[in-house]
Amino acid sequence: MLIPAQDLQDLSMGVFTPSTLDRDFPSTDVTPSIPQLLDNVDPLPPAIPETIDPTSYSESDYRWLMNVLDELIKFIHRDENLNIPDLEESDYDWAHALLVELVSAVGENEAHPLRPLMEFVCQLIDNYEDKYVPELTELYPELAEETSIEITDGNSNLPGYVSELSNRELAAHAFFSIGYLLGKANLLNNALDAYDKAIQLKPDFVEAINNKGEVYRKLEKHDQAIVELGKAIELEPDFAELYCNRGCLKGIFGEFVEAINDFDKAIELDPKNAKAYYYNGIVKNRLGEYQAAIVDFDKAVKLGFNSVDVYWYRALAKTLLGQHYDAISDFDKVILVKPDCVKAYNYRGNLRQELGQHNDARTDYTEAIRINPEYAEAYNSRGNLRGSCSQYQDALKDCNEAIRLKQDYAEAYANSGMAKAGLDRIDEAKSDLQIALELAEQQNNTDLKAFVENQLKQLKQNSRKPRCGGQWKGKVKIAEDFDELPDSFMAIVDEEIE
């Protein structure tokens, strides 16, 4: 069974996509070609939709593709030097049947990922027919005398650039296209086989080396992934995107300073590389360099990187720096693009609460709960707000719901304890605060631990509600959003802000 005839766009940073074969490197064509790295972000509306979901391919489609890979490997290994052999008579039927399927699927779509495979098979058949199938004019010489026939080189159905490529190069691009699709399907060992053959046939195949590094990244073979990217950079030391890719690999594996060095090099080579600024900002956020991260995010936006992600992470950095109004503006942009992003509502509500905009904050928390009734953090935030406004009974209801949804929710126990203290239910308050203290210790939440210890001390001393009153103020641990780099950092798939 043949993979459907659809255009596969890769909205990712880390992987080269097969399309029109172009010997110029890097390409500046509008139509994406093999040497290009496609953007990994959806711009603010209108978004660019991905035209195909690789998961829509059936298991039989990929079995078919792996069988094709096996047959091609056997075919080229007839020559120990990997010089592409001619088709033999026994090969012709197989090659012709394969070509029929490929033509049916790929058609005239030059951006189809299997087009290089189709062109290689077509060239093999064309060479075979040139060698073994006599021209019509040879069989009937009188036809040549009656009609002047223009002789063209090769198959007129092939694009012009195919005639510029050797059989080895055509084969390399065919293996590359197979490796790309198998890699998208996470058939990683098979993808490695395909990329290895592409590189053996064309040792300077930078795109294949880059993608091989990405496969190693998926296999969590960090050292081998870095080595492959290093090889690609040796071949193309002035190609900024390769430094971006290696920087992403280093970032994923916690080598943040080295990652920044690679992103800085990408920016040096291409000062308008908006993605490099964005990735630099992500790593600097991870290092706690929030102001420097904001500078990079600003530059990325100025250069046209209008991804929802850049506003999200800039908003978090601004929140940690106390730039509440600017952070709210960025959360507004996130919500405009992703109106179901409950975390954005929750964080914006926290900022509004800090600014004393209690009605607006309550609206944000309630909207987050409406969108996702299982989102414990919004109940805790609304309970916190209600407790700070002395609405202890309503606060307790929200805290109880947060605890029901998230049983180890230390902050919710703390807020519940404070609400019960406000209702003069002192013994119950002590019990909740004690649970909060134990959870805070387990979770290494030192700020919450100190707050709870202080409240318990006051309750034990006075046997009444704490004099300081109020709720736990450290209700949002924004920095935890930087503990792991987003999926979009390596950009196999766009990051979803849950």
C-alpha positions as CSV (number, residue, x, y, z in Angstrom):
1,M,0.0,0.0,0.0
2,L,1.3,3.4,-0.9
3,I,1.5,6.4,1.4
4,P,-1.3,8.9,0.4
5,A,-0.6,11.6,-2.1
6,Q,-0.5,14.5,0.2
7,D,2.0,17.4,0.7
8,L,3.9,16.9,3.9
9,Q,4.9,20.2,5.5
10,D,7.2,20.1,8.4
11,L,6.4,22.9,10.8
12,S,9.5,22.1,12.8
13,M,12.9,23.5,13.4
14,G,15.1,20.5,13.7
15,V,14.5,18.4,10.6
16,F,15.2,19.0,6.9
17,T,12.3,18.1,4.7
18,P,12.4,16.4,1.3
19,S,10.9,18.3,-1.6
20,T,12.3,19.7,-4.8
21,L,15.9,18.6,-5.2
22,D,18.0,21.8,-5.4
23,R,21.8,21.8,-5.6
24,D,22.1,25.4,-4.5
25,F,22.7,25.5,-0.7
26,P,21.0,27.0,1.1
27,S,18.0,27.6,-1.1
28,T,16.1,30.9,-1.3
29,D,13.2,29.6,-3.2
30,V,9.7,30.4,-1.9
31,T,8.7,26.7,-2.3
32,P,10.4,24.8,0.5
33,S,13.2,22.5,-0.8
34,I,15.5,20.0,0.8
35,P,18.1,22.5,1.9
36,Q,15.6,24.6,3.8
37,L,14.6,24.4,7.4
38,L,10.9,25.3,7.8
39,D,9.7,27.4,10.6
40,N,8.3,25.6,13.6
41,V,5.7,28.1,14.7
42,D,2.2,29.1,13.9
43,P,2.1,32.9,13.5
44,L,-0.6,34.9,15.1
45,P,-3.9,34.6,13.2
46,P,-4.2,33.5,10.5
47,A,-2.3,30.4,11.6
48,I,-0.5,28.2,9.0
49,P,-2.2,24.8,9.2
50,E,-0.1,21.6,8.9
51,T,-1.5,20.0,5.8
52,I,-1.0,16.4,6.8
53,D,-0.9,14.5,10.1
54,P,1.7,11.8,9.9
55,T,-0.4,9.7,12.3
56,S,-3.0,9.4,9.5
57,Y,-0.7,6.9,7.7
58,S,-1.7,3.4,8.5
59,E,0.7,0.7,9.8
60,S,0.5,-1.0,6.4
61,D,1.7,2.2,4.7
62,Y,4.9,2.2,6.8
63,R,5.4,-1.5,6.4
64,W,5.2,-0.9,2.6
65,L,7.8,1.9,2.9
66,M,10.1,-0.2,5.0
67,N,9.9,-3.0,2.4
68,V,10.8,-0.5,-0.3
69,L,13.8,0.5,1.9
70,D,15.0,-3.1,2.3
71,E,14.7,-3.7,-1.5
72,L,16.6,-0.6,-2.3
73,I,19.4,-1.4,0.1
74,K,19.8,-4.9,-1.4
75,F,19.8,-3.3,-4.9
76,I,22.6,-0.8,-4.3
77,H,24.7,-3.4,-2.4
78,R,25.1,-5.4,-5.6
79,D,28.1,-3.1,-6.1
80,E,30.6,-3.2,-3.3
81,N,31.5,0.4,-4.0
82,L,27.9,1.5,-4.0
83,N,27.9,2.5,-7.6
84,I,24.3,2.3,-8.6
85,P,23.9,-0.8,-10.8
86,D,21.7,-1.0,-13.9
87,L,18.4,-2.7,-13.6
88,E,18.3,-6.2,-14.7
89,E,15.5,-7.8,-16.5
90,S,14.3,-9.4,-13.3
91,D,14.3,-6.0,-11.6
92,Y,12.2,-4.2,-14.3
93,D,8.8,-5.5,-13.3
94,W,9.4,-4.6,-9.6
95,A,10.7,-1.1,-10.5
96,H,7.9,-0.5,-12.9
97,A,5.2,-1.5,-10.4
98,L,6.8,0.7,-7.7
99,L,6.9,3.6,-10.2
100,V,3.2,3.2,-11.0
101,E,2.4,3.4,-7.3
102,L,4.6,6.4,-6.7
103,V,3.3,8.3,-9.8
104,S,-0.3,7.6,-8.5
105,A,0.6,9.1,-5.1
106,V,3.0,11.8,-5.9
107,G,1.7,13.0,-9.2
108,E,2.9,16.5,-10.1
109,N,3.3,17.5,-6.5
110,E,6.9,18.6,-6.4
111,A,6.7,19.1,-2.6
112,H,5.6,15.5,-1.9
113,P,8.2,13.9,0.5
114,L,8.4,10.8,-1.7
115,R,9.1,12.7,-5.0
116,P,12.9,12.1,-4.8
117,L,12.2,8.3,-4.5
118,M,9.9,8.5,-7.6
119,E,12.5,10.4,-9.6
120,F,15.2,7.9,-8.7
121,V,13.1,4.9,-9.8
122,C,12.1,6.8,-12.9
123,Q,15.7,7.4,-13.8
124,L,16.6,3.7,-13.3
125,I,13.8,2.7,-15.6
126,D,14.7,5.4,-18.1
127,N,18.4,4.1,-18.1
128,Y,17.2,0.5,-18.6
129,E,14.9,1.4,-21.5
130,D,17.6,3.5,-23.1
131,K,19.9,0.5,-23.0
132,Y,17.6,-2.4,-23.8
133,V,14.5,-1.0,-25.5
134,P,15.1,0.0,-29.1
135,E,13.8,3.4,-30.2
136,L,10.7,3.2,-32.5
137,T,12.8,4.8,-35.3
138,E,15.3,2.0,-35.0
139,L,12.6,-0.6,-35.6
140,Y,11.0,1.4,-38.4
141,P,13.6,3.6,-40.1
142,E,11.1,4.9,-42.6
143,L,9.4,6.9,-39.8
144,A,12.6,9.0,-39.3
145,E,12.5,9.9,-43.0
146,E,8.9,11.0,-42.9
147,T,8.9,13.1,-39.7
148,S,11.6,15.2,-38.1
149,I,11.7,14.1,-34.5
150,E,13.3,16.3,-31.8
151,I,15.5,14.2,-29.6
152,T,15.6,15.1,-26.0
153,D,17.9,13.9,-23.3
154,G,16.3,11.5,-20.9
155,N,12.7,11.3,-19.9
156,S,10.9,14.5,-20.8
157,N,8.6,14.0,-17.8
158,L,11.6,14.5,-15.4
159,P,12.3,17.9,-14.0
160,G,15.4,19.5,-15.5
161,Y,17.5,19.4,-12.4
162,V,17.4,15.6,-12.4
163,S,19.7,15.4,-15.4
164,E,22.3,17.4,-13.4
165,L,22.4,14.7,-10.7
166,S,24.4,11.5,-10.8
167,N,22.7,8.2,-10.1
168,R,24.4,8.1,-6.7
169,E,23.0,11.6,-5.8
170,L,19.5,10.6,-7.0
171,A,19.7,7.5,-4.9
172,A,21.0,9.5,-1.9
173,H,18.0,11.8,-2.1
174,A,15.6,8.8,-2.4
175,F,17.0,7.3,0.8
176,F,16.8,10.7,2.4
177,S,13.1,11.0,1.6
178,I,12.4,7.6,3.0
179,G,14.4,8.4,6.2
180,Y,12.4,11.6,6.6
181,L,9.0,9.8,6.6
182,L,10.2,6.9,8.8
183,G,11.6,9.5,11.3
184,K,8.3,11.3,11.4
185,A,6.7,8.0,12.2
186,N,9.2,7.4,15.0
187,L,10.5,4.3,13.2
188,L,13.9,5.5,14.2
189,N,16.2,2.5,13.5
190,N,14.7,2.2,10.0
191,A,15.2,6.0,9.6
192,L,18.8,5.6,10.6
193,D,19.3,2.9,8.0
194,A,17.9,5.2,5.3
195,Y,20.0,8.2,6.4
196,D,23.1,6.1,6.6
197,K,22.7,4.9,3.0
198,A,22.1,8.5,1.9
199,I,25.3,9.6,3.6
200,Q,27.3,6.7,2.2
201,L,26.2,7.6,-1.3
202,K,26.7,11.3,-0.7
203,P,29.2,12.0,2.1
204,D,28.7,15.7,2.0
205,F,24.9,15.4,2.4
206,V,24.5,18.0,5.1
207,E,20.7,17.6,5.3
208,A,20.9,13.9,5.9
209,I,23.6,14.3,8.5
210,N,21.5,16.9,10.3
211,N,18.5,14.7,10.3
212,K,20.5,11.7,11.5
213,G,21.5,13.8,14.5
214,E,17.8,14.5,15.1
215,V,17.1,10.7,15.1
216,Y,19.8,10.2,17.6
217,R,18.3,12.9,19.7
218,K,15.0,11.0,19.7
219,L,16.8,7.9,20.7
220,E,18.3,9.9,23.6
221,K,21.8,9.2,22.3
222,H,23.1,12.7,23.2
223,D,26.8,12.3,22.3
224,Q,26.1,10.8,18.9
225,A,23.5,13.5,18.1
226,I,26.0,16.2,18.9
227,V,28.7,14.5,16.8
228,E,26.4,14.4,13.8
229,L,25.6,18.1,14.1
230,G,29.3,18.8,14.4
231,K,29.9,17.0,11.1
232,A,27.2,19.0,9.4
233,I,28.7,22.3,10.7
234,E,32.2,21.2,9.5
235,L,30.7,20.8,6.0
236,E,28.7,24.1,6.1
237,P,30.3,26.3,8.8
238,D,28.4,29.4,7.6
239,F,24.9,27.9,7.8
240,A,23.2,29.5,10.8
241,E,20.4,27.0,11.1
242,L,22.8,24.2,11.9
243,Y,24.1,26.1,14.9
244,C,20.4,26.6,15.9
245,N,19.9,22.9,15.7
246,R,23.0,22.0,17.8
247,G,22.1,24.7,20.3
248,C,18.7,23.1,20.7
249,L,20.3,19.7,21.3
250,K,22.6,21.1,23.9
251,G,19.7,22.9,25.5
252,I,17.6,19.8,25.7
253,F,20.5,18.0,27.5
254,G,21.1,20.8,29.9
255,E,24.3,22.3,28.3
256,F,22.8,25.8,28.5
257,V,25.9,27.9,28.3
258,E,27.1,25.9,25.2
259,A,23.6,26.3,23.7
260,I,23.8,30.1,24.1
261,N,27.2,30.0,22.3
262,D,25.6,28.2,19.4
263,F,22.6,30.5,19.2
264,D,24.9,33.5,19.4
265,K,26.9,32.1,16.5
266,A,23.7,31.6,14.5
267,I,22.8,35.3,15.1
268,E,26.3,36.4,14.1
269,L,25.9,34.5,10.8
270,D,22.3,35.6,10.3
271,P,21.4,38.7,12.4
272,K,17.8,38.4,11.2
273,N,17.4,34.8,12.5
274,A,14.4,35.3,14.7
275,K,14.3,31.7,15.9
276,A,17.8,32.0,17.3
277,Y,16.8,34.9,19.4
278,Y,13.7,33.0,20.6
279,Y,15.7,29.9,21.5
280,N,18.3,32.1,23.3
281,G,15.5,33.6,25.3
282,I,14.2,30.2,26.3
283,V,17.6,29.1,27.6
284,K,18.2,32.3,29.4
285,N,14.9,31.9,31.1
286,R,16.0,28.5,32.2
287,L,19.2,30.1,33.7
288,G,17.2,32.7,35.5
289,E,18.4,35.5,33.3
290,Y,15.0,36.9,32.8
291,Q,15.8,40.4,31.7
292,A,18.3,39.2,29.1
293,A,15.6,36.7,28.0
294,I,13.1,39.5,27.5
295,V,15.6,41.4,25.3
296,D,15.9,38.3,23.1
297,F,12.2,37.8,22.9
298,D,11.7,41.4,22.0
299,K,14.1,41.0,19.2
300,A,12.5,37.8,17.9
301,V,9.1,39.6,17.9
302,K,10.5,42.6,16.1
303,L,11.9,40.2,13.4
304,G,8.5,38.7,12.9
305,F,8.6,35.7,15.1
306,N,4.9,36.1,16.2
307,S,4.5,32.7,17.8
308,V,2.2,32.3,20.8
309,D,5.2,30.7,22.5
310,V,7.3,33.8,22.5
311,Y,4.5,35.8,24.2
312,W,4.0,33.1,26.7
313,Y,7.6,32.8,27.8
314,R,8.1,36.6,27.7
315,A,5.0,37.0,30.0
316,L,6.5,34.5,32.5
317,A,9.8,36.3,32.6
318,K,8.1,39.6,33.1
319,T,6.0,38.2,35.9
320,L,9.1,37.0,37.7
321,L,10.6,40.5,37.3
322,G,7.4,42.1,38.7
323,Q,6.5,43.8,35.4
324,H,2.8,43.0,36.0
325,Y,1.2,45.3,33.5
326,D,3.5,44.2,30.6
327,A,3.1,40.6,31.6
328,I,-0.7,40.9,31.5
329,S,-0.4,42.4,28.0
330,D,1.5,39.3,26.8
331,F,-1.0,37.0,28.4
332,D,-3.7,38.9,26.6
333,K,-1.9,37.9,23.3
334,V,-1.7,34.3,24.3
335,I,-5.4,34.2,25.2
336,L,-6.3,35.9,21.9
337,V,-4.6,33.0,20.0
338,K,-5.3,30.2,22.4
339,P,-8.6,31.1,24.1
340,D,-8.7,27.7,25.9
341,C,-5.3,28.2,27.6
342,V,-6.3,27.8,31.2
343,K,-2.8,28.5,32.6
344,A,-2.8,31.9,30.9
345,Y,-6.1,32.8,32.5
346,N,-4.8,31.6,35.9
347,Y,-1.6,33.5,35.7
348,R,-3.3,36.7,34.4
349,G,-5.7,36.4,37.3
350,N,-2.8,36.1,39.7
351,L,-1.3,39.3,38.3
352,R,-4.6,41.1,38.5
353,Q,-5.1,40.0,42.0
354,E,-1.7,41.4,43.0
355,L,-2.7,44.7,41.4
356,G,-5.9,44.8,43.4
357,Q,-8.1,44.1,40.4
358,H,-10.1,41.5,42.3
359,N,-13.2,41.4,40.0
360,D,-11.1,40.9,36.9
361,A,-9.0,38.3,38.7
362,R,-12.1,36.4,39.8
363,T,-13.4,36.5,36.2
364,D,-10.1,35.0,34.9
365,Y,-10.2,32.1,37.5
366,T,-13.8,31.4,36.8
367,E,-13.2,31.3,33.0
368,A,-10.4,28.9,33.5
369,I,-12.7,26.6,35.6
370,R,-15.4,26.9,32.9
371,I,-12.9,25.8,30.2
372,N,-11.5,23.0,32.3
373,P,-13.5,22.0,35.4
374,E,-10.6,19.6,36.3
375,Y,-8.0,22.4,36.6
376,A,-7.1,22.4,40.3
377,E,-4.9,25.5,40.2
378,A,-7.8,27.8,39.2
379,Y,-9.9,26.6,42.2
380,N,-6.9,27.2,44.5
381,S,-6.3,30.7,43.0
382,R,-10.0,31.6,43.3
383,G,-10.0,30.2,46.9
384,N,-7.0,32.3,47.6
385,L,-8.7,35.5,46.3
386,R,-11.9,34.8,48.2
387,G,-9.9,34.1,51.4
388,S,-8.0,37.4,51.1
389,C,-11.4,39.1,50.8
390,S,-12.6,37.4,54.0
391,Q,-15.1,35.2,52.0
392,Y,-13.9,32.2,54.0
393,Q,-16.8,29.9,53.3
394,D,-16.6,30.3,49.5
395,A,-12.8,30.1,49.8
396,L,-13.1,26.8,51.6
397,K,-15.3,25.3,48.9
398,D,-12.7,26.2,46.2
399,C,-9.8,24.8,48.3
400,N,-11.7,21.6,48.9
401,E,-12.3,21.2,45.2
402,A,-8.6,21.9,44.4
403,I,-7.6,19.2,47.0
404,R,-10.1,16.7,45.5
405,L,-8.5,17.2,42.1
406,K,-4.9,17.2,43.3
407,Q,-4.5,15.4,46.6
408,D,-0.9,16.5,47.2
409,Y,-1.7,20.2,46.6
410,A,0.3,21.8,49.4
411,E,-0.8,25.3,48.6
412,A,-4.5,24.4,48.6
413,Y,-4.1,22.8,52.1
414,A,-2.4,26.0,53.3
415,N,-5.2,28.2,51.9
416,S,-7.8,25.8,53.3
417,G,-6.2,26.1,56.7
418,M,-6.2,29.8,56.6
419,A,-9.9,29.9,55.5
420,K,-10.8,27.6,58.4
421,A,-8.8,29.8,60.8
422,G,-10.9,32.7,59.5
423,L,-14.0,30.7,60.4
424,D,-12.6,30.0,63.9
425,R,-12.3,26.3,63.2
426,I,-8.9,26.3,64.8
427,D,-8.3,22.5,65.2
428,E,-9.2,21.9,61.6
429,A,-7.0,24.8,60.5
430,K,-4.1,23.3,62.4
431,S,-4.7,19.9,60.7
432,D,-4.7,21.4,57.2
433,L,-1.7,23.5,57.9
434,Q,0.2,20.5,59.2
435,I,-0.6,18.6,56.0
436,A,0.5,21.6,54.0
437,L,3.8,21.7,56.0
438,E,4.6,18.0,55.3
439,L,3.8,18.4,51.6
440,A,5.9,21.5,51.4
441,E,8.8,19.7,52.9
442,Q,8.4,16.8,50.5
443,Q,8.2,19.2,47.5
444,N,11.1,21.4,48.7
445,N,8.8,24.4,48.7
446,T,10.8,26.5,51.2
447,D,8.7,29.6,50.9
448,L,5.5,27.8,51.6
449,K,7.1,25.9,54.4
450,A,8.2,29.1,56.1
451,F,4.7,30.6,55.7
452,V,2.9,27.6,57.2
453,E,5.4,27.3,60.1
454,N,4.7,30.9,61.0
455,Q,0.9,30.4,60.9
456,L,1.1,27.2,63.0
457,K,3.2,29.0,65.5
458,Q,0.6,31.8,65.9
459,L,-2.2,29.3,66.2
460,K,-0.4,27.3,68.9
461,Q,0.5,30.4,70.8
462,N,-2.9,32.1,70.7
463,S,-5.3,29.2,70.0
464,R,-7.1,31.5,67.6
465,K,-6.8,32.6,64.0
466,P,-3.4,34.1,63.1
467,R,-3.0,37.8,63.6
468,C,-1.4,38.3,60.2
469,G,-4.5,36.9,58.5
470,G,-4.8,36.6,54.8
471,Q,-3.9,33.7,52.5
472,W,-0.8,32.1,51.2
473,K,0.6,34.7,48.8
474,G,3.1,32.5,46.9
475,K,0.3,30.9,45.0
476,V,2.1,30.8,41.6
477,K,5.5,29.2,41.1
478,I,6.1,30.6,37.6
479,A,9.8,29.5,37.6
480,E,8.7,25.9,37.4
481,D,7.5,26.6,33.9
482,F,11.2,26.8,32.9
483,D,12.2,23.5,34.5
484,E,11.7,21.7,31.2
485,L,12.3,23.1,27.8
486,P,9.1,23.2,25.6
487,D,8.6,20.6,23.0
488,S,8.8,23.4,20.4
489,F,12.4,24.0,21.5
490,M,13.5,21.0,19.4
491,A,10.4,21.4,17.4
492,I,9.4,18.0,16.5
493,V,5.9,19.1,17.2
494,D,4.5,22.5,18.1
495,E,4.4,23.0,21.9
496,E,0.9,22.9,23.3
497,I,0.4,25.1,26.4
498,E,-1.9,23.0,28.4
